[in-house]
Amino acid sequence: MTQLLMAGAVAAGVVLMLAPICIPILHRLKFGQSIRAEGPKSHQVKSGTPTMGGIFLIAGIVAGTLAFAEWNAKIFLALFILLGHFVLGFVDDYLKVVRKHNQGLLARYKLAGQILIVIVTTVVASELLVDFSPKIWLPVADVTLDAGRWYLPFMLLVMVGASNAVNLTDGLDGLASGCMAIAASCYAVICLLTGHEDLAVFCAATVGACVGFLRFNFHPAKVFMGDTGSLALGGAFAAVGILTHTEILLAIVGFVFVCEALSVILQVISFQTTGKRIFRMSPLHHHFELGGWSEVKVVFVFWTVGLVAGIIGLSML
């Protein structure tokens, strides 16, 4: 438990130390967030707020993990998945913010990067981790399925789904960082209960970094994490699920992320097939904003839902 607390403290400390240095630099470099014209009107005041704060957020996670986790293949794989998604997010932000390419990193290149991450993870894990196998545990039923050759595409689905879901959640001040702090806290407990103490330290560092980031990201935000941070956090979330063989549990603990992603999918399908929208706007947090909720209220309600979902996920063990 001491290691977990220290990892979280170091991660938070690194973020709190780097943020006051990095935010003015991001300002000077004009790495400001562009706000969609079709988004909520209240968000227009955020235009120009520095983005790519994920740089010091992820630095905190890496520092806290390396300082207090046992250096083994599992930890390095978790960091590899985290940093692999960090690179994809950084390139995406760089193209959008610096090069002014509206689309950022094209979806096919992002997917190619994630396929590479999955292949490297599978090869290394198969060689170095004795408990790594193509099996999927189903909570509640407590049944383990042998996925065989389908495990590789399943891993890709988990990584793509988790990274994009967290990315979509990052639309309000403090929403993604707060929800991830809650989800990672629950997964730290899950890792301890399933005998993955090393990954529990990784989760604790994620919690600490997210809490430290909230100091600058809560409303009114002084900095946004950008895809640099959100894709990496989603990758980290996927990593602990895959390396603990609790991939299905990710969808329960990360219920808020799932709802955000589903709202976008359902909105697109509905509009393309019927010409009608299910939600006022997607992702889901914008639906409630346009319904009259304040940004802070939406964030606190989603945090609460995330906490309840985490407790339910823990109870399934």
N, C-alpha and C positions, 0 to 999 in steps of 0.2 A: 504493500500500500504506500509506503514511503517513496518508493521509486516512481509510482504513478503521480503522486503529488509533486515531487521534484521535477519530473518531466513536464507536467503541466505548467509549473511555475517558471521553468526555464523558457518554455515556448512562449508563454505570455510575456515574459521579460524581454525576450528578443524582439517581439512585435512592438512592445511599448517603447523600446529603445530605438528601433529602426524607423518607426512611423514618423516621428517628428523630423527625421533627417530626410526621408524619402518623399514625403508629401510635398514639401517646397520644391524639391527637384522635379517631381512630376508636374507641378504648376509651371515651373520655368520652361520645361520641355513642351508645354501645352498639350500634355497627354490628358485632355479633358473628355468626358463622356458626352456623346451625342445622344440627344433624347428624341425618340420617334415623334413625329408631328401628330400621328394618329393616336398616341398614347394619352393618358389622363392629362388634362390641362395643368393640374397642380404640379406635374413633374417637370414642366418647362424651366422652372427656376433652378433645376439641378444641372442644366446644361453647362458644361465646362468644369464640373466637379472632377478632380483628378481620378483617373481609373488606373488599372493595373496594380492596385494595392496588394494583389495576390502575391506579388514578389516577396514582400516582407512577411506576409501571412504564412506562406509555404516555408520560408527560411526558418520561422519559429518552429514549425512542426519537425523539420529535419534536425534542427539543433536539439530540441527536447528529446527526440527519439535516439539520436546518436549518443547523447550524453548519458542516458539512463537505461536504454534497452540492451539486452544481450545481442552482441553482433553475430548474427547467424543468417542462414539463407532466407529464412522466412521474413526477417526484418528488412533485409536488402531487397527482397522481392516487393514488399509493401512500399518501400521507398522508390523502387524502380517504377512501379505503377503510378505512384503519386507524381514523380518527376516527369514521367513520360507524358502524362496528361497536362502537367504544368507547361511543358514545352509546346504542346499543341495549342493550349490556351494562350500562351505568350505570343506565338506566331499569329494566331487569330486576332488578338488585340492589336498587335503591331501593324498588321495589314489594315485594320479598320481605323485605328486612331492616328497612326503616323503616316501611313501611305494613302489613307483616305479611300481605301477600297471597301465599299459598303458591305459586300458579302463576306469580307474577311477570308479566312481559310475555307476553301470550297469543301463541301460535305464529303466528297469522294476522297480527298486527301486526308481529311480528319479521320475518316473510317479506315483508310489504309494505315494510318499511324496507330490506330487502336488495334487493328488486326495484328500488326507487328508486335505490339505490347503483349497481346494475348498469346501469340506464338512463343515469344521469348519466355514469358511467364510459365507456360505449359512445359516447355523443354527443360528449363532450369528446375522447376518444381518436381518434375518427374524424376530427374536425376538426383536431386539433393534432399528432397523431403520424403521421409519414409511414410508419412501419413497422407500423402497426396495421392488421390485416386479419382477416377471419373464418376464419382457418386454424388447424388443429390439427396439431402435429408429433407423430408417433409414434416414440418412441425404439426402439432396436434395429433396427426395419425402416427407420428413417431416411426415412419417408414423410410428406409434408405433405398433409393433406386440407383441401379447401375446404368449410367447414361451412355457408356461406351464411346463410340465415335461421335456421338451428338454432344459430348461435353464441351468440346472446343467451341462450336457455335453458341452453346449455352453460355459459356464464359464471356464470349463477345457480346451477347445480348445483355448480360448483367452489366458489363463495363460501359457499353454504349448507353444503356438505359439509365444507369446511376449517374454518369457524368452529365448527360443531357438534362436529367431531371433536376439535379442541383443547379445546373446552369440556368434553367427556366425559372427556378425559385428565386434566383438573385435579381429581383426586380423592385424590391422595396428596401429602404434603409434598415439594415440589421436582420432582414428576414432569413436569408440563406445562412449567414454566419451563426445566428442564434439557433436555427433549426439543426444545423450541423453540430453545434456544441452539445445540444440535447441528445441527438442520435449517437454521437461518438461517446458520450457519457454512458449511455445504455450499452453500447457495444464494448466498452471497457469492462463492464460487469460481465457481459456474455463471454468475453475472452477469458476472464478469470474463472468463470464457472465451467468452461469447456477445456481448461488446461492450456490456454495460450497466453501465458503471462507476458511474453515478449510483445505480442500484438496489443495487449492491454496498455502497455507503456506507449505504444504508437498512438492508440486512441486517446490516451490522456494528454499527450502532446498536442493532438488535434484539438481537443477541448480547450486547452490553455491558449493556443494560438487564436482560436475563434473568439474566445472571451476577451483576449487582449485586443483583437481587431475591432470588437464591438465598441471599444472606447472611442474609436474614430469613425465607425461605420453606422452607429445608431443615429436616429433622426435628431437633428439634420446632419446627414453624413458629410464628413470632411474628405472622405475618399471612398471609392468603390473598389471591390476586389477584381472586377472584370472577369473575362473568361480565363485569364491567367490563374485566378484563384478558384472560381467555381468549378471549372472542369477538373482541376487538380483535387479539390475536395470530393467531388463525385468519384474520381478515380480511387481516392483513399477509402471511401465508403465501400466501393466495390471490392477493393483489395482485401479488407478484413472479412467480408462475407465469403469470398472465394477461398481464402487461406484457412478459414475456420469451418468450411463446408456448411455454412448457414446462409446460403444465397437467398433462399426463399424468405428467411427471416428479415432480410434487408427490406423487402417490400412492406413488411409490417412495421418495423421500427422507423423506416423512412416513409411512412404513410403520407405525410405532407408532400414530399417530393413526388410520390406516385400520383397524387391527386393533381398536382401542378402539371405534370407531363400529360396525364390523361385528358385534362381540360383542353389542352392544345390539340391533341389528336382528335378528340370528339368534335371540337369546334371546326377543324379543317374538314373532317368527313361530312359533317352536317351541312356546312356551307357549300361544299362541292357537289353534294348529292341532292340537296333540297333548296339551296339558296338561302337558308335560314340559319341564324346563329343560336346556339344553345345558351351561351353566356354573353353578358354585355360586352365582355372583352376577355381574351385569354392571354397569358396564364390566369389561373383562378383568382389570384390575389387582386388583379385589376377588376374582376367582376364585382367583388365586394367594395372596392374603392368607388366604382361608378354607381354603386348602390347607396352611397352616402356615408360609408364608414371612413373614419380618418385613417391615415397611413399607419399611425401608431397602434390604433385599435386592431387593424388587420394583422399586424405583426404579432401583437400579444396573443390574439386568438389563435393564430397559426402555431405559435410557440406552445400554447397550452395543448392544442390537438397533438402536436409532436410529442409532448411529454406523456400524454395518455397513451399514445400509440407505442411509445418506448416501454412503458410499464406493461402493456399487454404483450409486447414481444418478449419481455423478460419472463413473464408468467408462463409462456409456452415452453420454456426450458424444463 
